[in-house]
Amino acid sequence: MNEEKSISYTTTNTYQTCNKYTPKTQNIWLVFHGLGYLSRYFIEHFKDLNPEENYIIAPQAPSLYYQDKRYNYVGACWLTRENREQGIENNHAYLDALYEKELKPKLEAGKRLIVMGFSQGVSVAMRWLDSRKLICDQLILHSGSIPKDFEKNSFQGLIKSQPVLLFGKKDKLISHDLLESETQYAQDIFGTAPKLISFDGGHEVHEESIRSLVL
């Protein structure tokens, strides 16, 4: 008879940063990539932000895999339905360590925290923010679904500005009905209506919209 057991061990993961952190830095960005990305490529979407004012941190999803049969392209995944709860806890442990090293000292210096999740990164960001009750100045949920894990007003008081739902009008993963239900659910958990921003595109990172939100 088969029996599944578990074991704990110490592991190491990477993350990417963009720009230099200096006294002139105003915004600390924590940006979560979607399925199939590597953080070193995802962070390129933020390179046009004012480098003196913006310091970007891109965590790396822990599960790496080859995306093609020729083994040329490597992607990453945050979570699957297999051992889902343990996967969530592992993500949180990694992000807690990242917080202690990169975020905590900068936030104690009074810098603004902007959190953005793209696609699968939306659920990762939301679960971690909720579990740690971390306050952020701005939250951008880009082309991803909010986990249905949260109770009404779970995020009330945690987001200082109006939360943003950013999506492409041609995104095949976002139907009209889904957008309506996500908007209502977001209003329930944030305690305020989210700001809806759309662009003429599909399931892709929209750099122009991101830049406009920080100007």
C-alpha positions as CSV (number, residue, x, y, z in Angstrom):
1,M,0.0,0.0,0.0
2,N,1.3,3.4,-1.0
3,E,1.6,6.2,1.6
4,E,2.5,9.8,1.0
5,K,4.6,11.4,3.6
6,S,6.2,14.8,3.9
7,I,9.6,16.2,4.9
8,S,10.9,19.7,5.6
9,Y,14.2,21.0,4.3
10,T,16.0,24.3,3.6
11,T,16.0,25.5,0.0
12,T,17.2,28.6,-1.9
13,N,15.5,30.7,-4.5
14,T,16.4,33.7,-6.6
15,Y,14.6,37.1,-7.2
16,Q,15.4,40.0,-9.5
17,T,15.7,43.7,-8.8
18,C,15.7,46.7,-11.2
19,N,17.3,50.1,-10.6
20,K,19.3,51.3,-7.6
21,Y,17.8,51.9,-4.2
22,T,18.8,55.4,-3.1
23,P,17.4,58.2,-0.8
24,K,15.7,59.5,-4.0
25,T,13.6,56.3,-4.3
26,Q,9.9,56.9,-3.7
27,N,8.2,53.7,-4.7
28,I,9.1,50.1,-4.0
29,W,7.4,47.7,-6.5
30,L,6.8,44.1,-5.6
31,V,5.7,42.4,-8.9
32,F,4.5,38.8,-9.3
33,H,4.9,37.2,-12.7
34,G,2.4,34.8,-14.3
35,L,2.6,31.2,-15.4
36,G,5.5,30.5,-17.7
37,Y,7.6,33.6,-16.9
38,L,11.0,33.9,-15.3
39,S,11.4,36.9,-13.1
40,R,14.4,38.2,-15.0
41,Y,12.3,38.6,-18.1
42,F,9.2,39.7,-16.4
43,I,11.0,42.6,-14.7
44,E,11.9,44.0,-18.1
45,H,8.3,45.3,-18.3
46,F,9.1,47.9,-15.6
47,K,12.4,49.2,-17.0
48,D,10.8,52.4,-18.4
49,L,9.6,53.6,-15.0
50,N,11.6,56.5,-13.7
51,P,14.8,54.8,-12.3
52,E,15.5,57.4,-9.7
53,E,12.0,57.1,-8.1
54,N,11.2,53.4,-8.6
55,Y,12.9,50.3,-7.2
56,I,11.4,47.0,-8.5
57,I,11.5,43.6,-6.9
58,A,10.4,40.5,-8.9
59,P,10.1,37.3,-6.9
60,Q,10.7,34.0,-8.8
61,A,8.1,31.2,-8.8
62,P,9.9,28.1,-7.4
63,S,8.8,25.4,-9.9
64,L,10.8,25.5,-13.1
65,Y,10.0,23.5,-16.2
66,Y,10.8,23.3,-20.0
67,Q,8.1,24.9,-22.1
68,D,9.0,23.2,-25.4
69,K,10.0,19.7,-26.6
70,R,13.5,21.0,-27.6
71,Y,14.2,22.1,-24.1
72,N,15.1,25.6,-25.2
73,Y,12.7,27.7,-23.1
74,V,12.3,27.5,-19.3
75,G,9.2,28.8,-17.6
76,A,8.0,28.8,-14.0
77,C,4.9,28.1,-12.0
78,W,3.8,29.3,-8.6
79,L,1.3,26.6,-7.8
80,T,-0.8,23.7,-9.1
81,R,-3.7,21.8,-7.6
82,E,-1.2,19.1,-6.5
83,N,-0.4,19.6,-2.8
84,R,-2.0,23.0,-3.1
85,E,-2.0,24.0,0.6
86,Q,1.6,23.0,1.1
87,G,2.5,24.9,-2.1
88,I,0.8,28.0,-0.7
89,E,2.7,27.8,2.6
90,N,6.0,27.3,0.7
91,N,5.3,30.4,-1.3
92,H,4.6,32.3,1.8
93,A,7.8,31.2,3.5
94,Y,9.8,32.3,0.5
95,L,8.0,35.7,0.4
96,D,8.5,36.2,4.1
97,A,12.2,35.8,3.7
98,L,12.2,38.2,0.8
99,Y,10.2,40.7,2.9
100,E,12.7,40.6,5.7
101,K,15.7,41.1,3.4
102,E,14.4,43.5,0.8
103,L,11.1,45.1,1.8
104,K,11.1,45.6,5.6
105,P,14.1,48.0,5.9
106,K,12.9,50.1,2.9
107,L,9.3,50.4,4.1
108,E,10.5,51.4,7.6
109,A,12.3,54.2,5.8
110,G,8.8,55.5,4.7
111,K,8.8,54.4,1.0
112,R,5.6,53.6,-0.8
113,L,4.8,50.0,-1.5
114,I,3.1,49.1,-4.8
115,V,2.1,45.5,-5.3
116,M,1.2,44.1,-8.8
117,G,0.3,40.6,-9.8
118,F,-0.1,39.5,-13.4
119,S,-2.2,36.4,-14.3
120,Q,-1.3,33.6,-11.8
121,G,0.7,36.2,-9.8
122,V,-2.6,37.8,-8.8
123,S,-3.5,34.9,-6.5
124,V,0.0,34.6,-5.1
125,A,0.1,38.3,-4.2
126,M,-3.4,38.3,-2.7
127,R,-2.9,35.3,-0.5
128,W,0.4,36.5,0.9
129,L,-0.9,40.0,1.6
130,D,-3.9,38.6,3.3
131,S,-2.0,36.1,5.4
132,R,0.5,38.7,6.6
133,K,-2.0,41.6,6.7
134,L,0.6,43.7,4.9
135,I,-0.4,47.3,4.2
136,C,0.4,48.6,0.7
137,D,-0.1,52.0,-0.9
138,Q,-1.3,50.6,-4.2
139,L,-2.5,47.2,-5.5
140,I,-2.7,46.4,-9.2
141,L,-4.4,43.2,-10.2
142,H,-3.5,42.6,-13.8
143,S,-5.3,40.0,-16.0
144,G,-5.8,37.4,-13.2
145,S,-8.5,36.0,-11.0
146,I,-8.7,36.8,-7.3
147,P,-8.8,33.6,-5.2
148,K,-12.3,32.9,-3.7
149,D,-10.7,32.3,-0.3
150,F,-11.4,35.7,1.3
151,E,-14.3,36.9,3.5
152,K,-16.1,40.2,3.1
153,N,-13.9,43.2,4.0
154,S,-10.8,40.9,4.3
155,F,-8.6,43.7,2.8
156,Q,-10.3,46.7,4.2
157,G,-7.7,49.0,5.6
158,L,-4.8,47.2,4.0
159,I,-4.8,49.1,0.7
160,K,-4.4,52.8,1.0
161,S,-5.7,53.8,-2.4
162,Q,-8.4,52.4,-4.7
163,P,-7.4,48.9,-5.9
164,V,-7.0,48.5,-9.7
165,L,-8.3,45.8,-11.9
166,L,-6.3,46.0,-15.2
167,F,-7.3,43.8,-18.2
168,G,-7.1,43.5,-21.9
169,K,-10.3,43.9,-23.9
170,K,-9.3,41.0,-26.1
171,D,-8.2,38.7,-23.3
172,K,-9.8,35.3,-24.1
173,L,-9.5,34.3,-20.4
174,I,-11.7,37.2,-19.3
175,S,-15.4,37.1,-20.3
176,H,-17.9,39.9,-19.6
177,D,-19.6,37.8,-16.9
178,L,-16.3,36.9,-15.3
179,L,-15.3,40.6,-15.2
180,E,-18.7,41.5,-13.6
181,S,-18.3,38.8,-10.9
182,E,-14.7,39.7,-10.2
183,T,-15.6,43.4,-9.8
184,Q,-18.3,42.6,-7.3
185,Y,-16.1,40.2,-5.4
186,A,-13.3,42.8,-5.3
187,Q,-15.7,45.3,-3.9
188,D,-16.8,42.9,-1.2
189,I,-13.3,42.0,0.0
190,F,-11.8,45.5,-0.3
191,G,-14.8,47.4,1.1
192,T,-14.7,49.7,-1.9
193,A,-15.3,49.5,-5.6
194,P,-12.1,48.8,-7.6
195,K,-10.9,51.0,-10.4
196,L,-11.3,49.3,-13.8
197,I,-8.7,50.0,-16.5
198,S,-8.9,48.3,-19.9
199,F,-6.5,48.3,-22.8
200,D,-6.8,47.2,-26.4
201,G,-5.0,43.9,-26.2
202,G,-5.0,40.3,-24.9
203,H,-3.5,38.4,-22.1
204,E,-0.3,40.4,-21.9
205,V,1.5,42.8,-19.6
206,H,0.5,46.4,-20.6
207,E,3.4,48.6,-19.8
208,E,1.7,51.9,-20.8
209,S,-1.1,51.3,-18.3
210,I,1.3,50.5,-15.6
211,R,3.3,53.7,-16.2
212,S,0.1,55.8,-16.2
213,L,-0.8,54.4,-12.7
214,V,2.4,55.7,-11.1
215,L,2.5,59.1,-12.8
